[in-house]
């Protein structure tokens, strides 16, 4: 059940404080880190834990090229909407 809840949280949050996620799941910080680490090792979820800032990131940051490509696609779509 805990791993299912972590997967659900990873769909809704890009980043969240570890203490808040642990509170939502009813776990200690150590238990949360253990569960997330296990899931990452098994390839079930993407996550990075920033211990000093107590932040769990679930979404992989996009490269600059990917951001520009997405932006260019959005501009192209916008221009097509304006033309019609």
Backbone as a printed PyTorch tensor [residue, N CA C, xyz], in Angstrom:
tensor([[[  0.8350,  -1.1850,   0.0000],
         [  0.0000,   0.0000,   0.0000],
         [  0.8780,   1.2460,   0.0000]],

        [[  1.9760,   1.2240,   0.7410],
         [  2.8600,   2.3900,   0.8180],
         [  3.4350,   2.7100,  -0.5510]],

        [[  3.9070,   1.6850,  -1.2690],
         [  4.4990,   1.9300,  -2.5830],
         [  3.4580,   2.4390,  -3.5660]],

        [[  2.2390,   1.9370,  -3.4700],
         [  1.1550,   2.4470,  -4.3180],
         [  0.9290,   3.9330,  -4.0420]],

        [[  0.9020,   4.3020,  -2.7750],
         [  0.6800,   5.7040,  -2.4140],
         [  1.8230,   6.5960,  -2.8760]],

        [[  3.0450,   6.0830,  -2.8470],
         [  4.1860,   6.8570,  -3.3540],
         [  4.0540,   7.0500,  -4.8600]],

        [[  3.6210,   6.0060,  -5.5860],
         [  3.4090,   6.1350,  -7.0400],
         [  2.3340,   7.1780,  -7.3360]],

        [[  1.2620,   7.1670,  -6.5630],
         [  0.1860,   8.1550,  -6.7470],
         [  0.7230,   9.5560,  -6.4810]],

        [[  1.4830,   9.7210,  -5.4020],
         [  2.0550,  11.0300,  -5.0770],
         [  2.9780,  11.5040,  -6.1870]],

        [[  3.7090,  10.5790,  -6.8110],
         [  4.6340,  10.9660,  -7.8850],
         [  3.8990,  11.4710,  -9.1200]],

        [[  2.6390,  11.0770,  -9.2760],
         [  1.8330,  11.5670, -10.3960],
         [  1.3090,  12.9730, -10.1380]],

        [[  1.0810,  13.3040,  -8.8730],
         [  0.4930,  14.5920,  -8.5220],
         [  1.5100,  15.6660,  -8.1580]],

        [[  2.6770,  15.2560,  -7.7140],
         [  3.6840,  16.2120,  -7.2650],
         [  4.9460,  16.1010,  -8.1080]],

        [[  5.4740,  17.2390,  -8.5430],
         [  6.7900,  17.2630,  -9.1790],
         [  7.8570,  17.2770,  -8.1040]],

        [[  7.5950,  18.0180,  -7.0440],
         [  8.4880,  18.0440,  -5.8940],
         [  7.6650,  18.3470,  -4.6540]],

        [[  8.1050,  17.7700,  -3.5620],
         [  7.3900,  17.9130,  -2.3020],
         [  8.4090,  17.7520,  -1.1730]],

        [[  8.1680,  18.4120,  -0.0880],
         [  9.0450,  18.2500,   1.0740],
         [  8.9170,  16.8260,   1.5960]],

        [[ 10.0400,  16.2380,   1.9230],
         [ 10.0430,  14.8810,   2.4400],
         [  9.2250,  14.7480,   3.7090]],

        [[  9.3140,  15.7450,   4.5750],
         [  8.5600,  15.7060,   5.8270],
         [  7.0490,  15.7190,   5.5630]],

        [[  6.6220,  16.4850,   4.5670],
         [  5.1930,  16.5530,   4.2230],
         [  4.7140,  15.2300,   3.6330]],

        [[  5.4990,  14.6520,   2.7200],
         [  5.1360,  13.3780,   2.1170],
         [  5.0930,  12.2850,   3.1830]],

        [[  6.0620,  12.2780,   4.0710],
         [  6.0760,  11.2970,   5.1520],
         [  4.8350,  11.4550,   6.0240]],

        [[  4.4510,  12.7020,   6.2930],
         [  3.2540,  12.9620,   7.0940],
         [  2.0120,  12.4430,   6.3770]],

        [[  1.9010,  12.7010,   5.0730],
         [  0.7460,  12.2440,   4.3100],
         [  0.6420,  10.7220,   4.2970]],

        [[  1.7980,  10.0510,   4.2620],
         [  1.8140,   8.5920,   4.1910],
         [  1.8700,   7.9200,   5.5630]],

        [[  2.0310,   8.7100,   6.6090],
         [  2.1030,   8.1560,   7.9480],
         [  3.3920,   7.3980,   8.2170]],

        [[  4.4950,   7.8920,   7.6550],
         [  5.8040,   7.2520,   7.8030],
         [  6.7840,   8.2000,   8.4790]],

        [[  7.8760,   7.6530,   8.9490],
         [  8.9750,   8.4980,   9.4140],
         [  9.8080,   8.8680,   8.1850]],

        [[ 10.6730,   9.8470,   8.3310],
         [ 11.5320,  10.2540,   7.2260],
         [ 12.4410,   9.1330,   6.7450]],

        [[ 12.9440,   8.3460,   7.6810],
         [ 13.8320,   7.2290,   7.3390],
         [ 13.0730,   6.1610,   6.5670]],

        [[ 11.8550,   5.8390,   7.0040],
         [ 11.0360,   4.8390,   6.3040],
         [ 10.6840,   5.3060,   4.8990]],

        [[ 10.3530,   6.5930,   4.7670],
         [ 10.0180,   7.1430,   3.4570],
         [ 11.2040,   7.0340,   2.5180]],

        [[ 12.3770,   7.4320,   2.9850],
         [ 13.5690,   7.3820,   2.1420],
         [ 13.8800,   5.9380,   1.7350]],

        [[ 13.7090,   5.0120,   2.6520],
         [ 13.9510,   3.5990,   2.3620],
         [ 12.9990,   3.1020,   1.2710]],

        [[ 11.7270,   3.4250,   1.3810],
         [ 10.7360,   2.9910,   0.3910],
         [ 11.0010,   3.6040,  -0.9810]],

        [[ 11.2770,   4.9220,  -1.0040],
         [ 11.5360,   5.5870,  -2.2850],
         [ 12.8020,   5.0310,  -2.9140]],

        [[ 13.8420,   4.8250,  -2.1260],
         [ 15.0950,   4.2780,  -2.6450],
         [ 14.8820,   2.8970,  -3.2450]],

        [[ 14.1050,   2.0840,  -2.5830],
         [ 13.8030,   0.7470,  -3.0850],
         [ 13.0570,   0.8180,  -4.4150]],

        [[ 12.0820,   1.7110,  -4.4990],
         [ 11.2980,   1.8440,  -5.7250],
         [ 12.1410,   2.3700,  -6.8720]],

        [[ 13.0430,   3.3060,  -6.5910],
         [ 13.9320,   3.8380,  -7.6270],
         [ 14.8700,   2.7350,  -8.1180]],

        [[ 15.4060,   1.9570,  -7.1980],
         [ 16.3050,   0.8620,  -7.5570],
         [ 15.6070,  -0.1800,  -8.4260]],

        [[ 14.3300,  -0.4160,  -8.1580],
         [ 13.5600,  -1.3940,  -8.9290],
         [ 13.0080,  -0.8090, -10.2270]],

        [[ 13.2100,   0.4950, -10.4480],
         [ 12.7280,   1.1480, -11.6620],
         [ 11.2400,   1.4270, -11.6580]],

        [[ 10.6180,   1.4070, -10.4910],
         [  9.1790,   1.6370, -10.4030],
         [  8.8010,   3.1090, -10.4770]],

        [[  9.7300,   3.9840, -10.0780],
         [  9.4350,   5.4150, -10.0470],
         [ 10.7490,   6.1740, -10.2280]],

        [[ 10.6680,   7.3720, -10.8150],
         [ 11.8320,   8.2510, -10.8970],
         [ 11.7450,   9.2150,  -9.7280]],

        [[ 12.8220,   9.3250,  -8.9670],
         [ 12.8360,  10.2730,  -7.8530],
         [ 14.2710,  10.6170,  -7.4970]],

        [[ 14.4430,  11.8300,  -7.0010],
         [ 15.7140,  12.2760,  -6.4310],
         [ 15.4020,  12.8950,  -5.0810]],

        [[ 16.2220,  12.5670,  -4.1050],
         [ 16.0240,  13.0880,  -2.7610],
         [ 17.1410,  14.0680,  -2.4460]],

        [[ 16.7490,  15.2910,  -2.1290],
         [ 17.6930,  16.3310,  -1.7300],
         [ 17.6330,  16.4180,  -0.2050]],

        [[ 18.5190,  15.6950,   0.4540],
         [ 18.4880,  15.6150,   1.9120],
         [ 18.6630,  16.9570,   2.6150]],

        [[ 19.6600,  17.7730,   2.2280],
         [ 19.8460,  19.0430,   2.9610],
         [ 18.6160,  19.9530,   2.9170]],

        [[ 17.9110,  19.9550,   1.7890],
         [ 16.7300,  20.8120,   1.6610],
         [ 15.4210,  20.0730,   1.9290]],

        [[ 15.5020,  18.7720,   2.2040],
         [ 14.3400,  17.9330,   2.4900],
         [ 13.3040,  18.0000,   1.3710]],

        [[ 13.7780,  17.8200,   0.1300],
         [ 12.8820,  17.8660,  -1.0220],
         [ 13.0030,  16.5650,  -1.8140]],

        [[ 11.8520,  16.0110,  -2.1870],
         [ 11.8010,  14.8370,  -3.0540],
         [ 11.3000,  15.3190,  -4.4030]],

        [[ 12.0800,  15.0660,  -5.4500],
         [ 11.6820,  15.4290,  -6.8160],
         [ 11.2810,  14.1630,  -7.5610]],

        [[ 10.0800,  14.1820,  -8.1370],
         [  9.5870,  13.0210,  -8.8580],
         [  9.7000,  13.1690, -10.3680]],

        [[  9.7780,  14.3520, -10.8570],
         [  9.8560,  14.5500, -12.3050],
         [ 11.2810,  14.8640, -12.7070]],

        [[ 11.7260,  14.1970, -13.7490],
         [ 13.0720,  14.4520, -14.2490],
         [ 13.0860,  15.8240, -14.9170]],

        [[ 14.0840,  16.6240, -14.5930],
         [ 14.1700,  17.9520, -15.1830],
         [ 14.5090,  17.8340, -16.6560]],

        [[ 13.8490,  18.6560, -17.4590],
         [ 14.0820,  18.6280, -18.8970],
         [ 15.3840,  19.3400, -19.2360]],

        [[ 16.0150,  18.8670, -20.2930],
         [ 17.2170,  19.5300, -20.7710],
         [ 16.8190,  20.8450, -21.4350]],

        [[ 17.7850,  21.7110, -21.6340],
         [ 17.5130,  23.0010, -22.2790],
         [ 16.9680,  22.7900, -23.6870]],

        [[ 17.4820,  21.7920, -24.3790],
         [ 17.0090,  21.5090, -25.7410],
         [ 15.5410,  21.0840, -25.7380]],

        [[ 15.1570,  20.2700, -24.7640],
         [ 13.7730,  19.8150, -24.6860],
         [ 12.8350,  20.9740, -24.3650]],

        [[ 13.2560,  21.8590, -23.4810],
         [ 12.4380,  23.0270, -23.1450],
         [ 12.2480,  23.9110, -24.3720]],

        [[ 13.3260,  24.1580, -25.1030],
         [ 13.2310,  24.9840, -26.3120],
         [ 12.3700,  24.3210, -27.3770]],

        [[ 12.4920,  23.0150, -27.5100],
         [ 11.6820,  22.2900, -28.4810],
         [ 10.2000,  22.3830, -28.1280]],

        [[  9.8760,  22.2080, -26.8640],
         [  8.4790,  22.3490, -26.4180],
         [  7.9700,  23.7670, -26.6590]],

        [[  8.7990,  24.7400, -26.3510],
         [  8.4310,  26.1400, -26.5370],
         [  8.1670,  26.4250, -28.0160]],

        [[  9.0460,  25.9440, -28.8860],
         [  8.8810,  26.1590, -30.3250],
         [  7.5890,  25.5130, -30.8240]],

        [[  7.2760,  24.3320, -30.3140],
         [  6.0310,  23.6670, -30.6910],
         [  4.8150,  24.4530, -30.2330]],

        [[  4.8840,  25.0130, -29.0190],
         [  3.7720,  25.8190, -28.5050],
         [  3.5840,  27.0900, -29.3250]],

        [[  4.6860,  27.7280, -29.7130],
         [  4.6060,  28.9430, -30.5480],
         [  4.0070,  28.6070, -31.9060]],

        [[  4.4250,  27.4860, -32.4790],
         [  3.8940,  27.0630, -33.7770],
         [  2.3880,  26.8210, -33.6820]],

        [[  1.9470,  26.1670, -32.6310],
         [  0.5210,  25.9270, -32.4330],
         [ -0.2330,  27.2450, -32.2720]],

        [[  0.3220,  28.1540, -31.5210],
         [ -0.2960,  29.4670, -31.3210],
         [ -0.4210,  30.2250, -32.6270]],

        [[  0.6370,  30.2090, -33.4270],
         [  0.5950,  30.9030, -34.7290],
         [ -0.4500,  30.2790, -35.6520]],

        [[ -0.5940,  28.9750, -35.6140],
         [ -1.6200,  28.3120, -36.4340],
         [ -3.0210,  28.7100, -35.9830]],

        [[ -3.2180,  28.8690, -34.6800],
         [ -4.5130,  29.3010, -34.1670],
         [ -4.8320,  30.7360, -34.5780]],

        [[ -3.8080,  31.5720, -34.6200],
         [ -3.9920,  32.9720, -34.9930],
         [ -4.3480,  33.0840, -36.4840]],

        [[ -3.7140,  32.2550, -37.3100],
         [ -3.9660,  32.2960, -38.7550],
         [ -5.3660,  31.8330, -39.1280]],

        [[ -5.9800,  31.0020, -38.3080],
         [ -7.3030,  30.4910, -38.6730],
         [ -8.4130,  31.2860, -38.0830]]])
